[in-house]
Amino acid sequence: MKYQKIVLLGGSGFVGTNLALKLSQQGYQVTIPCRRPHRLREMTVRPNIKLVQANIMDQSQLTQICKDHDAVINLVGILNESRKVSFRRVHVDFVKSVVHACQTNKIKRLLHMSALQANQASGSSLYLRTKGEGENLIHTFGQKDLFVTSFQPSVIFGPGDSFVNRFDGILKLSLGIFPLACPNSRFAPVFIGDVVSFIAATINDPDSFSKRYPLCGPETWTLKQIVEQIKQSRGYHCKIVGMPNSLSKLQAVVLQSLPGKLFTMDNYRSLQTDSTCDQDYGYCPSSFSHYLAHLSRPNDPRSLYDDYRKQI
Ligand SMILES: NC(=O)c1ccc[n+]([C@@H]2O[C@H](COP(=O)([O-])OP(=O)(O)OC[C@H]3O[C@@H](n4cnc5c(N)ncnc54)[C@H](OP(=O)(O)O)[C@@H]3O)[C@@H](O)[C@H]2O)c1
């Protein structure tokens, strides 16, 4: 393996923890700088995963962490802005810092997670525009010194995801009717196992240098179809009612001002663009409907056991 010692930025998140375990199985040395390493106890049993407590938004700390590594994978991203941090800071300025850290340490390989439909000029939301700008930056600055690959997934599903689990949590609490915003938005959900296998396979593959890969699952569903399937497989009884555009917008305006920001105007704008691919590239073959059909029901022994494990 030419690129063997990897810094995994965003390694504490959903994609990051799954990717770290995959890379560790394949014999890579993985360093994960993160804010709260104590939350990743399960990683510490792997001898080739190293957790380092650090503020990666600080350029000097980031550059220091990347020292003596061969490659960097950047998964850092946010879905909502907060008072402390903006999309621009995380998706654009931070990307410049990552490129700088690579250049200072003479690291030649950089992999970067973008999003499907990310587009600097025409993205329908600030999330998609800043994601697109960050991706363009990496490919532009990368041309001279770096071998760059980027990934553009549709929504990612799998155990511990925030997509299925978020709707599951809302459906569980819904009494009678669940009003669903943007019911006709379309997705090609992609399985986390396929995503991390694909990323891992590109690290040492020269054919992937300078490429941008859209990652879609084999099926396309509307949001309403997805939520209906979650409802059925989990055995909930509420009625899902798709809201018209004006009410979807109103829901975003109301919910974005509440704690937790369950749904924002920027999320609403992202949903105005279908998160689907032009064709099935075949990289990520796992079926979302098959996954949903096998979700356990809330009072199954499996579910009770999972709930118990979350508490310990
Ligand atoms: N999941 C999806 O469906 C999906 C779809 C398309 C694209 N993506 C992209 O894929 C990437 C990974 O997604 P994910 O689902 O794994 O997200 P996630 O679970 O929210 O993880 C995000 C990671 O970024 C880190 N991060 C965010 N803001 C940070 C900050 N200010 N300082 C330091 N670290 C920060 C988080 O660290 P902490 O743990 O310390 O917060 C975490 O490690 C993101 O770039 C996302 O935009 C995801």
The ligand as an SDF file (V2000), in Angstrom:
LIG
                    3D

 48 52  0  0  0  0  0  0  0  0999 V2000
  -25.1010   11.1580    6.1750 N   0  0  0  0  0  0  0  0  0  0  0  0
  -25.5910   11.4940    4.9820 C   0  0  0  0  0  0  0  0  0  0  0  0
  -26.7040   11.0900    4.6040 O   0  0  0  0  0  0  0  0  0  0  0  0
  -24.7740   12.3540    4.0590 C   0  0  0  0  0  0  0  0  0  0  0  0
  -25.2390   12.5840    2.7540 C   0  0  0  0  0  0  0  0  0  0  0  0
  -24.4960   13.3950    1.8970 C   0  0  0  0  0  0  0  0  0  0  0  0
  -23.2930   13.9380    2.3390 C   0  0  0  0  0  0  0  0  0  0  0  0
  -22.8720   13.6950    3.6030 N   0  0  0  0  0  0  0  0  0  0  0  0
  -21.6020   14.2950    4.0520 C   0  0  0  0  0  0  0  0  0  0  0  0
  -20.7810   13.2770    4.5880 O   0  0  0  0  0  0  0  0  0  0  0  0
  -19.9850   13.7960    5.6530 C   0  0  0  0  0  0  0  0  0  0  0  0
  -20.1450   12.9180    6.8930 C   0  0  0  0  0  0  0  0  0  0  0  0
  -21.5250   12.8680    7.2210 O   0  0  0  0  0  0  0  0  0  0  0  0
  -22.0260   12.1650    8.5630 P   0  0  0  0  0  0  0  0  0  0  0  0
  -23.3820   11.6740    8.2950 O   0  0  0  0  0  0  0  0  0  0  0  0
  -20.9970   11.2440    9.0740 O   0  0  0  0  0  0  0  0  0  0  0  0
  -22.1310   13.4450    9.5170 O   0  0  0  0  0  0  0  0  0  0  0  0
  -21.9940   13.4960   11.0990 P   0  0  0  0  0  0  0  0  0  0  0  0
  -22.3220   12.1980   11.7180 O   0  0  0  0  0  0  0  0  0  0  0  0
  -22.7310   14.7040   11.5440 O   0  0  0  0  0  0  0  0  0  0  0  0
  -20.4200   13.7450   11.2980 O   0  0  0  0  0  0  0  0  0  0  0  0
  -19.8460   14.9760   10.9840 C   0  0  0  0  0  0  0  0  0  0  0  0
  -18.3980   14.9810   11.4620 C   0  0  0  0  0  0  0  0  0  0  0  0
  -17.8790   16.3140   11.2730 O   0  0  0  0  0  0  0  0  0  0  0  0
  -17.3470   16.7790   12.5220 C   0  0  0  0  0  0  0  0  0  0  0  0
  -17.5460   18.2130   12.6500 N   0  0  0  0  0  0  0  0  0  0  0  0
  -18.6220   18.9550   12.2660 C   0  0  0  0  0  0  0  0  0  0  0  0
  -18.4330   20.2410   12.5970 N   0  0  0  0  0  0  0  0  0  0  0  0
  -17.2280   20.3190   13.2040 C   0  0  0  0  0  0  0  0  0  0  0  0
  -16.4910   21.3790   13.7910 C   0  0  0  0  0  0  0  0  0  0  0  0
  -16.9380   22.6250   13.8120 N   0  0  0  0  0  0  0  0  0  0  0  0
  -15.2790   21.0860   14.3580 N   0  0  0  0  0  0  0  0  0  0  0  0
  -14.8130   19.8330   14.3570 C   0  0  0  0  0  0  0  0  0  0  0  0
  -15.4760   18.7780   13.8250 N   0  0  0  0  0  0  0  0  0  0  0  0
  -16.6610   19.0180   13.2640 C   0  0  0  0  0  0  0  0  0  0  0  0
  -18.1320   16.0410   13.5840 C   0  0  0  0  0  0  0  0  0  0  0  0
  -17.3910   16.0530   14.7920 O   0  0  0  0  0  0  0  0  0  0  0  0
  -18.1270   15.8960   16.2280 P   0  0  0  0  0  0  0  0  0  0  0  0
  -18.4240   14.4220   16.3670 O   0  0  0  0  0  0  0  0  0  0  0  0
  -17.1330   16.3840   17.2020 O   0  0  0  0  0  0  0  0  0  0  0  0
  -19.3710   16.7480   16.1610 O   0  0  0  0  0  0  0  0  0  0  0  0
  -18.2330   14.6490   12.9510 C   0  0  0  0  0  0  0  0  0  0  0  0
  -17.0450   13.9260   13.1320 O   0  0  0  0  0  0  0  0  0  0  0  0
  -20.4270   15.2410    5.8480 C   0  0  0  0  0  0  0  0  0  0  0  0
  -19.5340   16.0790    5.1670 O   0  0  0  0  0  0  0  0  0  0  0  0
  -21.7940   15.2940    5.1850 C   0  0  0  0  0  0  0  0  0  0  0  0
  -22.1000   16.5700    4.6890 O   0  0  0  0  0  0  0  0  0  0  0  0
  -23.5740   12.9190    4.4740 C   0  0  0  0  0  0  0  0  0  0  0  0
  1  2  1  0
  2  3  2  0
  2  4  1  0
  4  5  1  0
  4 48  2  0
  5  6  2  0
  6  7  1  0
  7  8  2  0
  8  9  1  0
  8 48  1  0
  9 10  1  0
  9 46  1  0
 10 11  1  0
 11 12  1  0
 11 44  1  0
 12 13  1  0
 13 14  1  0
 14 15  2  0
 14 16  1  0
 14 17  1  0
 17 18  1  0
 18 19  2  0
 18 20  1  0
 18 21  1  0
 21 22  1  0
 22 23  1  0
 23 24  1  0
 23 42  1  0
 24 25  1  0
 25 26  1  0
 25 36  1  0
 26 27  1  0
 26 35  1  0
 27 28  2  0
 28 29  1  0
 29 30  1  0
 29 35  2  0
 30 31  1  0
 30 32  2  0
 32 33  1  0
 33 34  2  0
 34 35  1  0
 36 37  1  0
 36 42  1  0
 37 38  1  0
 38 39  2  0
 38 40  1  0
 38 41  1  0
 42 43  1  0
 44 45  1  0
 44 46  1  0
 46 47  1  0
M  CHG  2   8   1  16  -1
M  END
$$$$
